[in-house]
C-alpha cells in the first residue's frame, strides 16, 4: 500500500472527517476513516466520487435503521497511523513554506493573537 494523500472532507452540516487515499495494486482507494467506509477508482477523482456515493448510502442506511450509535465506526489503526503521518508531512511542508516566506520578507518576530 503506497500512501498518497491525507485529506479533510465535509458533508453538508457535518464537517471535518478524515480521508486517506492510498494506491493499492492497480487502483486508488479512498477511505473515510471515521466511518470505516472505502471505495476505489482508476484515479483519485473517480475514487473520491465513488466514496461520496458509499458514504451517502452508509449514512442513509444508518438514519433509516436508526443506528445512530453505530454511525461512527473508526477504521483500522494502521490506516489512522498512515493518515496521521501524511498529515504531519503536510504540516511540515506548510511550515517550511511559511518560514521561507518570513525569511524572504525579513520577518524576525511573530505575534500571536
C-alpha positions in Angstrom: 0.0 0.0 0.0 1.6 3.3 -1.2 0.3 6.3 0.8 -0.7 9.1 -1.4 -2.7 11.7 0.4 -4.5 12.6 3.6 -7.5 14.9 3.3 -10.2 16.5 5.4 -13.6 16.0 4.0 -17.0 17.6 4.7 -20.6 16.6 4.2 -23.3 19.3 4.4 -23.8 20.0 8.1 -21.1 17.5 9.0 -17.5 19.0 8.9 -14.1 17.5 9.2 -13.9 13.8 8.7 -10.6 12.2 7.7 -9.9 10.7 4.3 -6.9 8.6 3.4 -6.1 7.9 -0.2 -3.5 5.1 -0.9 -2.7 3.2 -4.1 -3.3 -0.5 -3.7 -2.3 -2.7 -6.5 -3.6 -1.0 -9.7 -6.3 1.2 -8.2 -6.7 4.2 -6.0 -8.6 3.6 -2.8 -10.4 6.4 -1.0 -11.2 5.7 2.7 -13.3 7.6 5.1 -11.5 6.7 8.4 -14.3 7.9 10.6 -16.9 5.6 9.1 -14.7 2.7 8.0 -16.1 3.1 4.5 -14.0 2.8 1.4 -14.3 2.8 -2.3 -11.9 2.8 -5.3 -11.3 4.1 -8.8 -8.7 4.3 -11.5 -7.7 7.8 -10.3 -8.2 10.0 -7.3 -11.2 11.8 -8.7 -13.1 8.6 -9.5 -12.2 7.1 -6.1 -13.5 10.2 -4.3 -16.7 10.3 -6.4 -17.3 6.6 -5.6 -16.5 7.2 -1.9 -19.1 10.0 -1.8 -21.8 7.6 -3.0 -20.7 5.0 -0.5 -20.8 7.4 2.4 -24.2 8.7 1.3 -25.5 5.1 1.2 -23.9 4.3 4.6 -25.4 7.3 6.3 -28.8 6.9 4.7 -28.9 3.3 5.9 -27.8 4.3 9.4 -30.6 7.0 9.6 -33.3 4.7 8.2 -32.3 1.9 10.6 -32.0 4.5 13.4 -28.5 3.0 14.0 -27.1 6.3 15.3 -24.9 4.7 18.0 -23.1 2.8 15.2 -22.6 5.6 12.7 -19.0 6.4 13.8 -17.1 3.2 13.2 -13.4 4.1 13.1 -11.2 2.3 10.6 -8.3 0.1 11.5 -5.4 1.6 13.5 -2.9 1.2 10.6 -4.9 3.5 8.4 -5.2 6.1 11.1 -1.4 5.9 11.6 -0.7 6.4 7.9 -3.2 9.3 7.8 -1.5 11.0 10.8 1.9 10.5 9.2 0.7 12.2 6.0 -1.0 15.0 7.9 2.3 15.6 9.7 4.2 15.7 6.4 1.6 18.2 5.1 2.0 20.4 8.2 5.8 20.4 7.8 5.6 21.4 4.2 3.2 24.3 5.1 5.6 25.3 7.9 8.6 25.3 5.6 6.8 27.5 3.1 5.7 29.9 5.8 9.3 30.0 7.2 10.7 30.7 3.7 8.2 33.5 3.3 9.2 35.0 6.6 12.9 34.8 5.6 12.2 36.5 2.2 10.3 39.3 3.9 13.0 39.5 6.7 10.3 38.9 9.4 12.1 38.1 12.6 9.2 38.4 15.1 5.9 36.7 15.2 2.9 37.9 17.2 0.2 35.6 18.4 -3.3 36.7 18.8 
